[in-house]
Amino acid sequence: MITRPITTAAKPAPSLTLPFLVLNVCTTAGVGLFVYWLWLGAISKMPFDAYIATLTAGSIITGICLGVLGPGSFSRGLGLFQIFRHALGSITLAFTILFVALALTKRASEVSRAWLLIWAAGTGVSVVLVRLALIAGLRMLRNHGFNCKEVVIVGFGPVCRAMIDRVTSASWSGFHIGAIYDNRRRHGDSYNGIPILQGVDSLPEDIESGRIQEVWIALPVKAERLIQRIVDDVGETTATIRFIPDAFAMRLHQHRVSEIHGFPMFDLSASRIVGFNRMLKEAIDRVIAAIVLLLGGPVYLLIALLVKLSSPGPIFFRQQRHGWDGRLVTIYKFRTMRVHETPKDRPDQVGREDPRVTGIGNFLRRTSLDEIPQFINVLQGRMSIVGPRPHPIELNDAFRSRIRQYMRRHKVKPGITGLAQVSGWRGETDSLQKMRKRVQYDLYYIENWSLGMDARIMGLTLLKGFVHPNAF
């Protein structure tokens, strides 16, 4: 076990993606207004159809480009040159799109070209200056533990030492290295104040007992068996695994490559639902959840009444399950079963012909209408509409040690429906093979996520749940 706390530097904070997106849009708009005032006169007399429309479109396009392109303007571990190059490249692309849009809509003659060019140049300078100020602010905040990520490194060679030197000299990037695991070193040794621990086998236990968020593997490629064993063991936790290769020209198929402080790392378990992707997915989830809950109000009241009349007990079924990063969340469903005592020695799964299911409950389960209250969870930000289905805690405990990578399902928010469900792996998992297939589809979804995939899964869920209710 780790002999000193490694979690004191980690104070998780909400994602900075949305605030930075708003800041980018406001900065661009502010520069455009200032340049108009200097070049063309009073802002109050700015023509709406031409200038205000162009200002609005240009600000939004620039904000999106700064948020979407490349690794991100404030990705951890990027150097200042990389951050500024990304920012200026995004602004160049954004204004190129704006110029083309004006030309295609035949509005270019209605807007001063000088204003556009000065606005673009001014935005580039302003964004760079804003980033300098924010980097200074982030450095101060992260030095005090805000928005930091707790990291441990496995292996203690030249690559590990060089990586530690760079991370500790750039504390603003928000990585805090809490420990080094290396079986070749004597227990109690340290490097730059970071303890070097023996016993790689204790790493999963240390992750579970603390708040370690990332594991960086800095072992030579020839240690293939040890690397695979670490990946398998840590894969049963929610920590992100990265591999720092000792041969920088290497490339692995089907795994993304990140760069942190100039070191390429293979992301062996990271999700694609991060940064702008995560923000966009959450926004779509909440809008759809709000629409579903508002439009179906009378129907839900009728269902609630029928549930209440079907058998004694509450209207809603509540249960704690593992959510994003393994945190506990309370899920809500319409109750479909008679009130009964839950067995404590085994997972309580419901079969197709379960006698505990009520008449109205059987209909709700067949049509998936019992899932409607989970849109409350989506509106609260605790779940997504599409994602790995949350399992009862007892079910996780039963399978996490029997199926490799099982806990990787919790690297994203759980979903009301998922790829496994529309692929035929919904309902009772009464065999190890069934659960393996479900986990296989869940991991594929996490590693290959896209908005198009979410849309297809939602469409198939509606089709199978209502048009063909027995398809599951």
Secondary structure as GFF3:
##gff-version 3
##sequence-region A 1 472
A	DSSP	alpha_helix	17	39	.	.	.	ID=ss1
A	DSSP	three_ten_helix	43	45	.	.	.	ID=ss2
A	DSSP	pi_helix	48	52	.	.	.	ID=ss3
A	DSSP	alpha_helix	53	68	.	.	.	ID=ss4
A	DSSP	alpha_helix	80	104	.	.	.	ID=ss5
A	DSSP	three_ten_helix	108	110	.	.	.	ID=ss6
A	DSSP	alpha_helix	113	143	.	.	.	ID=ss7
A	DSSP	beta_strand	149	154	.	.	.	ID=ss8
A	DSSP	alpha_helix	158	169	.	.	.	ID=ss9
A	DSSP	three_ten_helix	171	173	.	.	.	ID=ss10
A	DSSP	beta_strand	175	181	.	.	.	ID=ss11
A	DSSP	beta_strand	190	191	.	.	.	ID=ss12
A	DSSP	beta_strand	194	197	.	.	.	ID=ss13
A	DSSP	three_ten_helix	200	202	.	.	.	ID=ss14
A	DSSP	alpha_helix	203	209	.	.	.	ID=ss15
A	DSSP	beta_strand	214	217	.	.	.	ID=ss16
A	DSSP	alpha_helix	224	234	.	.	.	ID=ss17
A	DSSP	beta_strand	240	243	.	.	.	ID=ss18
A	DSSP	beta_strand	256	260	.	.	.	ID=ss19
A	DSSP	beta_strand	263	267	.	.	.	ID=ss20
A	DSSP	alpha_helix	275	295	.	.	.	ID=ss21
A	DSSP	alpha_helix	297	310	.	.	.	ID=ss22
A	DSSP	beta_strand	316	322	.	.	.	ID=ss23
A	DSSP	three_ten_helix	324	326	.	.	.	ID=ss24
A	DSSP	beta_strand	328	334	.	.	.	ID=ss25
A	DSSP	alpha_helix	359	367	.	.	.	ID=ss26
A	DSSP	three_ten_helix	369	371	.	.	.	ID=ss27
A	DSSP	alpha_helix	374	379	.	.	.	ID=ss28
A	DSSP	beta_strand	384	386	.	.	.	ID=ss29
A	DSSP	alpha_helix	393	399	.	.	.	ID=ss30
A	DSSP	three_ten_helix	406	411	.	.	.	ID=ss31
A	DSSP	beta_strand	415	417	.	.	.	ID=ss32
A	DSSP	alpha_helix	419	422	.	.	.	ID=ss33
A	DSSP	alpha_helix	432	447	.	.	.	ID=ss34
A	DSSP	alpha_helix	451	462	.	.	.	ID=ss35
A	DSSP	pi_helix	463	467	.	.	.	ID=ss36
###
